[in-house]
Amino acid sequence: MTSVLVLSGGLSPERDVSLRSGRRLSQALKDQGFEVSVRDVDASLVDALAAEPPDVVVPMVHGAAGEDGALRDVLEVLGLPYVGSRPGPSRLAFDKPAAREVLHRAGAAVPPGVALPHAVFRDLGAGALLNAVVEHLGLPVIVKPARGGSALGVSVVTTREDLPSAMVAAFAYDETVLIEAFIAGTELAISVVDLGAGPVALPAVEIAPVSGRYDYAARYTAGDVEFFAPSRLPSEVADRAAELALAAHTSLGLDDWSRTDIIVDVHGVPWFLEAAVAPGMTETSLLPQAAAAAGHEVGKLMGDIVTRAQRRGSRL
């Protein structure tokens, strides 16, 4: 019986979500016959892994340390097979300004934006700098931490007066803030999985928040969002969005699974927003919905991904 260790929790603001993802994933794998244990990420982890190494590790730690490549570096140093992208691609995807640049160079539509480290924001004069940003991007804009997920610290700003407080909220989660032109349209999440024959895009999940905002509360509160899987978009538009998700997965060098967040504008153009290397597995998460829409039982799908990781072995 294959022994699988699911790592969840951690100390990022997304800890609670990670714990929920870990519990749900572990039960799905147990139902497939795997021997599964779940543990938090703490100071005893390295000794525990060295003393009793599992056959496969599944990093389900969201946010910093879980998705920025650091934890994956540790797993490679220990010679442990694990599910997901390697450290370098994980760091690249986790850094939204860097990922944007990669996709822009690959020919994808990316919202105009500017990344402002806190030191630059402070030293160059916040007021004048924000005036220049508004002049360049117009309004509305979306303000977000350059690294992080679950919409924490994210604000949609429609007036110049609200921009400073949105910056402060975003700086609470990262030292660099990304300001992007707001693209109105249909929000999609497209998951990509690779079972060994190359990456495949699962059906797009269309996100329709009851309040109009897909914020942290809406993401993890049942009933706050209406989901459509597959999306209600015309097939040719959905196909273009799937091509963008596959381009993100391959251009960023991701492996096994990923999720790309996309906005499709009123002209049917899909715009890249960001990519996640540890997609959520909670009751309201998007990859399980996409898997179901494709006719996959999520436990079987994840079991196949785990088996592939075991066969691949250590990647150091």
N, C-alpha and C positions, 0 to 999 in steps of 0.2 A: 504494500500500500504506500503510495507516494505521500510523504510528509510535507505539508505546506505551512509556512508561517506567514500570516497576514500581519503586517505592521500598520498600526493606525494610531491616532492620537497626536502626539507631538505637542509643541508649545506655541504653534502659530494661532492666530485668531480663528482659524478654521478647524480647530481641534474637535469640537463637538460634531461637526459634519464628518470629519475623518473617522471618528469612533463609530458613527452610525453606518458609514460606508463599510468599515471593516467588519462589523457584526453581520451585516446583510450578505456581504460577499462570502464570509466564512461559512455561513449556513448554506448558501447555494453550493459551495464546493463540497461540504459534508454530504449534502444530498446526492452528490455525484460519486461518493465513495472515497473521497480523499480524507486523509488524516490531517485535520486542520487545527492549528492553534493560533491564538491572537495575542499580541502583546503590544504594549506601548513602547515608545521610543524614549529611553532614559539612559542614565549613566551605566546601567548594568547590561545594556544590550550587547555590546561587543563581546564581553566575556561569555554571555549566554550563547551567542551564535558560535563562538569558537569551541565551547565545551560540547554543544549538542547541535551541530549544523543540520538544518532541514534540507530536504531535497530541493525545494524551491521556495523563494521568498516573493511575496507580493506586496510591494510598497503601496499602501493606501493612505499615506500621510499627505494631506493636502497643504498647500501653501509652502512657505519657506522651509528649507531642510528636506521636505518631502519631494518637492518638485523642482528645486533649484540645482539638482545634481549631486549635492553633498552626500545624502544618504546612499545614493547609488555608487558613489566613489567608495564608500565604506564596504558595501557589499562586494564590489569588485576586488578590493584589497584582500578581503576574506575568502575570495575564490568561490563565492556562492552564486548559483544560478538565480536569476530573478526575472520577473515579468516587467516589461516596459522598456522605455528608452534608456540609452546609455547616458552617462553624466553630462558630456558636452552638449548633445542635442537637448537634454532636459533644461540645462542652463539657458540655452538659446531660446527655447520656447517660453520659458518662464519670464524672460525679460521682454516685455511687450514692445518697447521701441526697437530692440534688436530683431525680434521676430517680424515686425512690420517691415523693416528694411529688407530682410531676406525675401519676403513675399512680394514686395514692390519690385525688386530686381528680377523676380521670377515672372513678372508681368501681371500680377494680380492687382485688382482694385483695392486700394488701401486708403482710408479717410485721411485727408491732410491733417497733420498734427505736429506738435512740438513737445519735446521732453525737457523738463526743467528740474535739475537737481536743486535741493534746498539751498545750497550755498549760492548758486547763481541767482535764484529767486530773491534771496536776501541781499546779496552784495550789489546787484545791478539796479536795485530799486524796484520793489514789488509793483508799485502803482504804475510807473512808466512801462514796465515790462508787460504787465497785463493789458494795458492799453494797446501796446504794439501787437500782442497776440490776438486781441479781439479785432483789430484792424486787418490782420492777416487772415484769420480763420472765419471771421464773422460770428454771428450768434444764430441759433444755440450751439453750445459746445458740450462735450462730455468730458468730465475731469475724473481721472482714475489713477490709483497708484501704479507705478511702472511695473511692479511685481506684486503678485497676489491674485486671489480669486474670490469666488462667491459674491462678487459685487460689493465687497467691503470697501468703504471709502470712496465709492463711485457716486458722482452727482451729475445730473443734467442741468446745465446753467443756461437760462434764457435772458438774463439781464447782466450788464456789466457790474452792477452793485453786488450781485450774489457770487461773483467769481472768487473774491478773496476767501470767503468762508468755505467754499468748495475746495480751494487749495489747501486750507488748513486741515480739513477733514481727510483729504487724500494723503497729506504728509504724515498723518498719524499712523499710516500703514507702510510707508516706504519713504526713503530719502529722495526719491525722484518721482515726479508727477508727470503724467502724460495728458496733454490737452488735445483732443481731437475734434474736428468738425463733426457735428451731429448729423448722422444719416438717418432720415426717417424711412421706415419701411417695415418689412416682415422679418422678425427675428427668428433665426434658425440655429439649431445645434446639429452638427453632422458628425457622427462617430465613424471612425475608421478602424478596422480590425485586420490583422494579418495572421492567418493560420498556417502560413508556410508557402502559399502559392502567390504571395504578393498582397499588397494592401487593397482592401475592398471597402467602399463607402456603404454604410448602412442607410436606410431611409432617413431623410431629414425629419427632425422633430420641430414642428412649428410651435412657437411659444407665444401665448396670448394672455398676458397678465390681466386679471380682473381690474386692477387699479390703473393699468397702463404702464406700471413700472415693474421690471423684473429685478427687484432688489433682493437683499439677503433674506428678508422675511418671506417674500413671495416664493423664493426658490425652495424653501424648506418647510412651508406650511401647506398642508394638503388643502386643496380647494381654492387657493389664492391665484392659481394659474390654470388656464385651460390649455391642454396640449393636444396637438394633432399629429399623429404619426401613422402613415406618412403625412407630410404637409399638404395644405390645400392649394399649393402653387401649381401652375401648369407644368406638365412633365418636362418641357424643354428648359424651363427656368430651374426646376429642381435638379435637372441633370447638370446645369452649369454650376450650381452651388455644390453639387457632389464633386465635380472636377476641381473646384477650389479647395475643398477639404482634402482631397487626395494630393493636390499640389502642396498644401501646407504640410501634410504628413511627410511627404518625400523631400521637399525642399529643406525642411528643418531637420531631416535625418532621423525621424522618430521610428519607433519600432513597437510591434505587438498591438498596441491600441492607442488611440488619441481621440480627442474631441475638438472640433473647430467651431467657433462661434462666428456667425455670419449675419449680416443684414442684407436683405434683398430690397433694393429701392423700387420706386414706382415704375421705373423703366425696365425692371427685371434684371438689373445688374447686381450680382452678389459681391459684397464688400467684406474683406477679411477683417475681423476684429481681434481675435486672439486664439491661441491653441492651448489645450491642457494635456499633460502627459499622464495624469492620474485621474481619469474621469470618475465623477462621483457614482456611488452605487446605493444611495439612499432610496427611500420609498418614492421620492419625487424626482430622482435624478434622470438624466436624459439617455444615457447609453442603454440601460435596461429597456426603456420604451422603444428605442430604435431597434434593438435586438428582437423584441417581440414583433414589431412591425415587419421585420424581415423573415419571420417564422422561426427564429432561434429561441430555444429555451435558454435563459441567461446563464443558468448553472452549467449547462452543457457547453455553451460558448466559452465561458471563462475556464472551464475544465480543459478544453482543447488548447487554449492559450497557455495555461499552466503546463500542460504536457509538452508543448513546443518549447517552452523555456527550459524545462528539465532536460530535454534532448539536446538542446543547444549548449547547455553547460555554462561554465564560467567564461566570461568574455574579456577578462583582463589580458 
